[in-house]
Amino acid sequence: MPETQGKKRSLYLKWRPSRFQEVVGQEGPVRILQNSVKKGETSHANLFAGPRGTGKTSVARILAKAINCENSQDGEPCNECTSCKKIERGTVLDIVEIDGASNRGIDKIRELREEVNFAPAELQNKVYIIDEVHMLTTQAFNALLKTIEEPPDRVTFIFATTEPEKVPATIISRCQVFEFTEIARSEIKGRLWEVASSEGVEITEEALNLISSRARGSMRDGLVVLEQIISYDPAGKVKKDDLFELLGLTRGEVVEEYTESLITGRPGKALEVLDELEKRGKDPELFLDQVLEKLRTQIKHTEDRSDLQKLVKLSRGILDSSDDLKSSTHKRVTLEIGTLELLEEMNAGETGSTREPEPEEVPGTSRETPPQEVDGSSMPAEEIQNESDSSSKDSVGEPHDMEGEKSGRDLRGSDRWKNMIERIEEEKISIAAFLEEAHPVFRNQDLYLEFGREYSFHKESLEKKRNFSYLREAVQDCFDDVDELRIIYNEREDRTESEENTGLLDEKAELVKDKFDGNVVEEGRL
């Protein structure tokens, strides 16, 4: 039931369900809880697990009212008795809500353990609701375990979490677990229409479809967006373009343009679309969600097997790009590189690679053409094998130890390096993009591609098996005097920084000696 008294509140608070029957999209957990209240057999410890905005905290409060209601009917709280009204207002001492994120230490749990031993002050049962319980420390969980194992009479625990995998198994095994799922779009849409009608807002069907899609299974997010639209235009009659801007969405024709550029293999057009997105300040992750939705719709209506395979492959590539974006600090570059890699994969799938696919490595065997054979040397087979194995360990990973070796020859301005880059740009533009930040150095018959620490993404991308294999072949074709390719961090930069820090510490030490007329007794690292 909506709240009608007091100052204006957010829609998601105003329309928060207050009875089990008002909860949308969680029929399973709601039915079990309602029946357990009706029978008087509720569990002393309950774990509500599921995505955010799906009703976990709301159901926890309804359950707290139901087990304390003085006139409960069919397992539902009446919302009229003194107990229900006190709980609804949040003025009762026996219902304790704890935010696990901000009260995660053992001290709060010790305090709770002492409190549970006291009888309820106003209600029949004391209820402890711990939200985001997975945020508690290990010590806090251990302290809580004993209380859950042997709970006092008339005490109920309700834990809510968005990440149940982080909750210790010892806690989960002592709880009745309820899985809350993402709410279906149709149910979100129906609820939004009900709220809009009750608020006197005439909202369009198109707006409801967009909001329910944007909510991503969260009723709370849907109501927040609806409130934004009502604030923008109290009548709810928002123009289509304004609606897209409010929701941070990209217009459908732009999504269509990008999707078609992927399907038809036009990298220039795809990058042009991404450039326009950045100029308009669009969220790359949200854009990829729209692309996925577009591909999903196309998959539903595609009957041709080859077209279906292409769309599925595209969808997987977009999902990979979306995952990369979540952990990237350079979202535009990550999205562009992901797009180019996906286009290359799609093109390779259609036309076939100009190179023969590299056979899978079998443990205990060597490659047919070791890198050392490129320059025609006649090294014994056993020695070639040992050196190849040694090289594979050093070619990627941590900085290579250069101490005692020559500084090497810088190849950045050489014709061979430029020719190789031009060739790679024609065949694998994403690899060429990664190489822009590489410092190529020829040293001891090996080609070193050195990267600064700030370009770890570029380095790691080139180290991927497929990219590294292609790049090694390109190097061997263009540099006949190179034995092996190695991708490393620029140790000279690391060493210079370390030496600068050491020099600064030495200066400070001298100042201390002069100030206090002291002597160095022993040197060492802390």
N, C-alpha and C positions, 0 to 999 in steps of 0.2 A: 504493500500500500504506500502511495506517495505521502511524504510529509508536507503538511500545508501550513504549519505554524512556524513562527520565527523568521529570521532573516533569510534572504535568498541563498539557496545552497546549490552546489553543482548537481547536474542531472543524475550523475551516477550515484550520488548520495541520496538525493531526493527519491529516486526510483529503485533504491536497493530493496530486494525482496525481504519481507518480514515473516513469511510463512513458507513452508515447504512447497506448497502448490504454486507459488509465484516464481520459483527457481526455474530458469530456462536452460534446457540442454543438458541436464545432469540427472536424467530419470533414474539410472541405476543406483548411485549413492543415495539419492533422496528417498527412494522407496525403501531401501534397507534401513536407513536411519529412522524414518517415520514408523516403520513396523517395529523396530526395536524399542522406540519410545512407547508405543502402544502396549507392548508386552511388558514394559518395565525391565528390559534386558539390555540396556545400552552398555557398551564396553567402557571400562575405566580409562582406556587410552586409545585414541583414534589418530590416524595419520591421513591427512587430506593431501594428496599429491596431484599436481597438474600445472598446466601453463598459467601465467598471470591473467587476471581478469576473467576467470571462469567460474567464480562464485565460492571459492574455498572459505574465505573469511566470513562471507554472508551466511553460508550454511552453518559455520561454526557458531555464529551468534544465534541463529534460529534454533539449533540444537540446545544451546545453553538455556534459551527461553523454554523450549519444549519440556526439558527434564525438571524445570522449576515451576512450570505453569500450574496455577491452582485450579484451573477449569479446562484442562487439556481435552480436546475432542479428536478422536481418531489419530492420535499422535501429533496433532498440530497445536502450537501455542495459540491461546485465545486473543492475545494482544490487548486484553481489557482488564485483566486482574492486576493487583498491585505489583506482583513480581515481574510480570511481562513489561509493565510500564517503566519500572525502575531500570530493567535491563535495557530497554529501548532508549531510555534517556542517558544511559551510561553512568548512573549515580549510585550503583550498588557495589559494595566492597567485595562481594563474594564472586564476582566475575572479573578475572584479572587477565588483561591482554598484554602480552610481552612481545616486543619486536626483537627477534633473534639477531638481527643485523647490528643493532646498537646496544644490545644487552647480552653479548655473547660470552662473557667471561664467567668463571666459576663462582665469583662472589654473588652474582644475581641468583644463580641456581641454589647456592647454599641458603640464601635468604628465602627462596621459595620452599626449600625443604623444611625450614623451620615453620613457615606459615601454614603448610598443609596439615600440620598436626592439630591446629586449632579448629574447632567446630565452626560451621557456617554461622555468620552473624545475623543475616537477614533472610536468606533463602534456604531451601531444602538441601541444595547441593552447591558446592564450590566448583567453579569451572576455571581452568587455566588454559588460555588460548595462546600458544606460542607461534607467531608467524615467522616465516623464513627460518625454520628450526635448523636447517642444514648449516646455518652460519655459526652455530654454537661451537666452541672449542672442544677439543677431545676431552679435556679435564671436566668441562661443563657437562658433556654427555655422560661421562663416567659417574659424576655426582648425581645426575638425574636418573640413572639406571636403577639404583636401589629403590628410589621412590616409586618408579613405575612398576617394579617387580612386586613390591608389597605396599600398594597404595592404601592410605587411610580410608575409612568409610566416608561416603558422600563427597568424594573428590573425583572429578573427571578431567582428564587431560585431552586437549585437542591440538595436534600439531599440524601446521600447514607448511608446505614446501613446494617450490618450483623445481627443485633438483633432488629428488628422492635418492639418487645414487650416491649422494654425499652424506646421507644419514647412516650411521653405523648399523650393521645388521643386527646387533644386540638390541638396539632400540626398536627397529622395525619388527623383529620377531615377537615383541611384547605388545604390539599395537594391532588394532584392526585397521587395515589399509583400505582407503577409498580412492579410486582413480578418477580424477576429474579430467575430462577431455575438452579439446577445443570445441566451441559451440558452432553448429552448422550455420552457414550464411543465411539460409532461409529462416532459421529461428531468430537470428540477430535482426534480420530485416523486419520480421513480424513484430518483434518487441519495439524496435525503433519507430515503426508506424504507429503502434499503440501509444508510445510516449509522445510522439509529435502531435497526434490527434488530441490527446488529453491536454497538451500545452497550447492548443489552438493554432498549431502551425500546419499549413498546407504544403507538405514537402513532396517533390516530384518522385516518380518511380525511379528515374535515372539516378537521382541523388541517393535514394535508399540503396540502390544496387552498388553504387560506388562506395558508400559508407560501410556497408556490410562487408564488401571486399577488402577495404582498407583496414577494417578491425582485426583481420587475421585470427578469427576465432575468439576474440576477447570482447565480451559484452561491455565491459567498462570502457575500452578504447572506442567502441562504437558510439556510446553515449557522450563521450568527451568530444568526438568529432561532430556529432549532431548539435551539441551545445555551441560549438564554434560557428556552425552554419546559422543557427538561430540568432547568435550575437551579430553576425554579419548582416543578416536581413531577418528581422523578427517575423516576417510573413513566410519565411522559408523559401521564397521564390528566387533562388540564386541562379544566375546564368551559368551555362555549361563551362565556359572558360574560367569564370571566377571560382566555380566549384573545384576545378582541377588545381587551381592555384592554392586554394584553401587547404586541400588535401595533400598538397605537395606532389601530385601525380603529373605524369607526362601525358600529353594528348595522344589519343589512340592512333592517329595517323603517323605520329613520330615513332611510336612503338612498332607499328606496322612497317614503317620504312626501315628501321633497324633490323627487324626480323627478316624482311625480304632480302636485305643486303647480305645477311648470313647465309640464307638459303641459296641465293644466286652467286655467292662468292665474290662480293665487291668490297674489298677492304677499304678503299677510299671513301665510299659512301658511308660505311659503318663508322669510320673515324670522324667523318663530318658530322654525323648525328651526335656522337659522343662529345664533340667540341661544342655543339650547340647546347647540349644538356648542361655543360659546365658554365657556359655563359649565362644560362637562366637559373643557375644555382640549384639544380635538381639533385636529389639524393640518389647516388648510383645504386645503392642496395634496393631502394624502392623501385627504381627503374627496372632492375633485373627481375624483381618480383612481377612487374607488369609483363615483361617479356615472357617469363615462365607461364604466366596465365594465358597469354596469347598462344604460345606453343601448345599448351594443354588443350585449349579449345580446338586448335587445328588437328591435334592427334585424335580427338573425339570424332571428328568428321572426315577423317582420312581413311580410305579403304585400300588404296594402292600400297602394296607391301614395301616397295623401295622408298616411296615418299614417307611412309611410316617410320622406317628405319632411320632415315635422315632426320626426321623431327625428334625422334627419341635421342639420337646422338647429340643433336643441338641442345636438347633439354639438359642432358648430362653435363655438357660443357658449360652451360649457363649456371648450373648448380655449383660446379667447381669454382667458377669465377666468383659466385656469390659467397662461397666459403672463404676464398682468398681475400675478398673485400673486408670481411668482418675483422680480420687480424692485421689489415694493412694500414699504414699511416700515410701512404701515397695512393689514395683511392683512384684518382684519374689514371695514373700510370698503370696501376694494377688492372683496371678495367680495359684499357687499351691493349695491353699485352695479352690479357686473357682472350680478347676478341680476335686478335691476330693469330694466336695459337689455335683457336677454334676454327678459324677460316682455313688455316693450313691443314688441319686434320680433316675437315670436310673435303677440301680439294684433293688431298691424298687418297681419301676413300673413293672419290669418283674417278680420278684419272690414273691412280696408281702411282707409286713413288718412282722417280727416275733412278733411284738406287735400289739395289736388292736389299730386302729387309735383313737386319742383323740377326743371326741365329741366337737363340737363348743360350746363355752360358750354362754348361753342365759342370757340376762340382768335380774337380780333379782333372779338368781338361783345359787346354789353352786355346786361344783363337787361332784360326788357320793362317792369318797374316799378321804376325806380330809387328808392332810399330817400328822395330829396329830394322826390318827388312826393306823399308822404304828406300834407304840410300844404297842398297845393294851390298852391304857388308856381309861377310861370310863368317859370322860369329857362330861358334858351336851351338847346337840346338839346346843343350842343357843350360848353357850360359844365357841364351836368349830367353828361355823360359823363366829363369830366376830373376833376370832384370825386368822382364815384363810384369812379373808378380810384384816386385818391389815398386815399380813405377805406378801400378794401379793403386797402391796404398797412398802414394804421395801426391797423386794427380788432383785429388780433391780433399777438402777438409780443412784442418787447421793450418796456420802459417808455416811455410817450409823454412827450415833453419838455413839461412844463407851464410852463416859465419864461416869464413875461410874460403868462400867462393868469390869469383869475380862479380862485379856489379852488373855485368851484362850489357847487351846492346839494345837500346830503345828502338822499337820498330814502328812507332806511331806514324812517322813520316815516310816510311819506306813504300816503294811501289808495290811490293808483294803484299804488304798488309792492306793497302788501299784496294788492290785487285781482289783480294779475298773478301773484303767487306762488301764490295760491289756485287760479287757473285752471290754472297749470302743474302743480300738485300733482295735479289731477284727470286731466290728460292725459299728463304726462311726469314721473313722480315722481322719477326719477333726476336730471333737470335741476334740479328744485326742491331736491334734496339738495345739488347742487353750489353752488347760489346761496346757501345758508345762510352761507357764508363770504365772500360777495361784499360789497363796500362800494359801493353804487350812488350815483353823483354825476352831476348834470346840469350840464354846462359847455359854453358856446358852442354850444348847440343839439344837442349830442351826449350820449348816455348812456354814461358810463364805468363799467364793472364792475371795481373794483380789488381785487386779491388780494395778500395778504402772500406772501412767498417760500415760506413753509412750506406754502402751499396750491397748490403748482405742479400737483399732480395734478388738482385741481378746475378750475383755469384751462385746462390742456391738454385736459381732457375736454370743456369747453364750446367749445373752439376747433375740435373735430372738425367737419367740414363739415356733417354731418347735424344735430348738436346746435346749431351756430351758426345754421344756416338757420331752424330751428324757433324759436329764441330771438329772432332778429331780427324774425320775423313777429309774435311775441307782443308784443315791445316796440312795434312800429309800430301794433299794434291798440290797445294800452293807453295809449301816449304819443303823441298826435297832434302834439306840438311837437318831437319828437326826429327829427333828420336821420339820424343813424348810431349804430350800436352799436359800442362799442370795449371790448375785454377786455385789461386791462393789469395789470402789477405796480404796487403802491402805491409810487410814486416818493418820496412824502413820507417814508415810513418809511426808505427807503434813504438819502435825503438827510440825515435827522435823524441816522441812525447815522454817516454820513460826517462830518457836522459835529461830532458828539461826539468822534469819533476825532481830527479835526483840532484841536479845542480841547485835547484831552489832549496832543497832540504839542507844541502851542504852549506849554503850561504846562511841559513837560519842557525845551523849548528855553530858556525863561526861567531855569529853575533852573540849567542848564549855564552860561548867560551870567553869572549872579550868582556862581556858584561859582568860575569861572575868570577873572572880570573880562574877558569877551570881547565881541566885536561880531559882528553878523551880516554876513558878506561877500556871500553869495549864497544865494538860496532856490531850491529846485527839488525835483522828485520823484525818488526812487531807483527 
